[in-house]
């Protein structure tokens, strides 16, 4: 034993310092365990206290070291598993720094995200037909295509719950193909449908209307992941 032992307060302060060094990786496990066993102090009753290599406290009864917990009033005794406590504190702090995206969740719970792509594409197509009509007297302004691209996704969004029940049996089929492949097919369908409709219909706008309708429906049923018990 040391000739000039530390007090319990001094030992607990050194214990906290070692734990901080270990938890911040300034000290490896071997050095941490060796330093813990070097901590020794006497309490008011003259008993020797030290630490086990695992971080617990032990006291000497004259023949052996017995696990125990020293009573220190002025210094708060840290728990033996300080590493897990520190980790939990760090996780709590990170959650405070990164609050849930409440605004994004509110936005996705509205039909805005469902109709926005169709509204943008339909609006651009409407402007194109309007400019062509002004410049060279085209076939007229196409209003029906923007309505299809905006209205059909809105209807699908409003009917998503009953439609999800119809799509649940298709989940095994969906999962057998990668999402990237299904997405590529969804992009290819409008082009293939447009080419086929152009060969069938004499009116270009009629082909466009049919293509917009079928492409929107096909893309929805191909890419939609239905919610089962509120979980998609």
N, C-alpha and C positions, 0 to 999 in steps of 0.2 A: 504494500500500500504506500501511497505517497506521504511524505513527511508533512506537507502542507496541503491538505485536501481542500477541494473547492467546497463552497456552500451549495446547498440544494438549488438556490436561486441561480448561482453561477453555472451549475451543471445544466439546468434547464435552458438557460440562455444559450449555452454552447450546443445543446441538443437541437434547439430550434435553428441555429446557424447551420449545423451539419445537414439538417433536413432540407433547408432552403438550398444549400449548395448541391445536394443530391437531386432534388426535384428540378432544379434548373440546369442539370447536367454539367455542372462545374466539377463534379466529383463522381467517379465510377463506383460501382457496387462494392468492390473489394476495399477500396480506400474508405468508403463510407462505413462499412462494417468494422474495419480495424479502428477507425477513429471513435466509433461508439463505445467499444470495449475499453478505451482509454479514459473515458469519463468516469470519475469516481468522486463521491461526495459523502459527507456525514450529515445526518439529520440531527435534530435537537435531542434525540434519545441516544445518540452515539452509534446509530446503525449505519453501516456502509451501504451506499447505493451506487449502482452502475447501470449500464445498458447492455442488452444482448445484441449480437450481431444483426438480428432481424429488426431491431428498432424498439423492442420492448424494454421495460424496466425490471431490474432484479435487485434484491437486497441480500446481504450476507448475514447468516445466522450463526456464524462461528465455524461452520464446517462445509457449508454449500451455499450456492446462490439460488435464491427462491424468487420466482416472478412476483411482482407486486406493483404498486402505484404510489409514488411518493406524494405527500401532501405539501403543496407549496401555495401559499396564500397570495403572494405578491406577483407571481409569474404564472400565467395561464398555461397549464400543462397541455401540450398538443397531443392528439391521438396518435397511437403507434402507426396507423396507416395514413400518414400525412400525405403520401404521394397521391392516393386516390382522392383525398379531400381537396388537394390542390387542383387535381385534374377536374373535379366537379366544379370548383369555383371558376376555373378557366372556361369551362363549357357554358356555365351560367353567364359569364361576362360576354362570351361570344354571341350568345343568344340575344343579350341586351343590345349589343352593337348591331346585330342583324335581325331586326324585327320582321315578323311575317309580312309578306307582300299583300297587305289587306286591299290596297287600291287595285292591284292587278287582279285579285280574286273577284272583287266586285265587278270589274270590267268584263271578265270572262263569264260572269253569271248573267250577262245581258246579251241580247242578240247582235250587239255592235260588231264583235269579232266575226260573227257568222256572215253578216251581210256586207262588211267592209270590202273584201276583195272583189265581190261581184259588183258592188256599187262603183268601185274605181274603174274596173274594166268596162262595165256598161256605160259609165259616163264618158270614157275616152271614145268608145265606139259611137255613142250618140254625137259627140262633137265631130268625129270624122265624117259621119253621114251628113251632118249639118253643113260642114265646110264644103264637102263635095257638092251638095245641092246648090250652095251659093256660087261656087266657082264654075261648075260645068253643067248644072241642072241635072243632077243625078236622079235616082228613082224615088227620092223622098227621104225624109228623116226617119230612121229606125228607132222607134220608141219601145217596141215590144221586147226586143232583145235585152235592153237594160232592165226592164221590168222583170223579165225571167231571171236574169242573173242576180237581181236583188230580192225578188219576191219568193222564189223557190227556196233559197237558203233560209229565209225568214220562216217560211212554213215548216221546213224541216226542223228548225230550231224549236218552234212552238210544239211540234209533235214528236220531239226527241224521245220522250219517255215511252210512248207506245211503240215507236219505231225501234227503240233499243230492245224491247222484248222480242221483236221479230229478228233482230240481228244477233241475239245471243247464240242461237244454234250455229251461226256462221263463224263463231270465234275459232273453232278448231281449224277451219279452212283458212281463216286469216293468218293464224299463227304458223301455218305451214309455209308461208311466204314471207320473206323479210319486208319490213315496212318500206325500205328504199325501193324495192322492186314494185310494190303496190303503188307507191307514189309516182314512179316512172310510168306505170301503165295509166294512171289517172291523168298524167300530162299528155300521154299519147292519144288517149281516146278522143279529145276534141278534134285533133288533126285528122284522124282516121274517119271519124263520123262526118266531119265537114267535107272531106273528099267524096265519101259515099253519097251524102245528101246532095251535093252539087251535081252529081251525075243523075240523080233521081228527080229532083225538083227543078222546075223551069225557072222559078223565082229564087234569086240569090238570097233575099231576105227570109223566105220560108225555110231554106236550108240552114240559114243562120239561127233561126228560132228553134228548129228541131235540134240542131247541134248543141245550142246553149242548154236546152232542157235536158237532153239525154246525158250530156257531159256532167252537168251538176248533180243529177241523180246518181249516175254511175260512180262519180268521185266520192259522194257521200257514203254510199253503201260499201265502197271498196276500202275507205280509209277510216270510217267511224269505228271507234272502240266503245261498245255499249257499256253502260254502268250496271254492275250487278250489286245490289244492296248498297247503292250509293258510292261504290268504288269502281272506277273505270279501269 
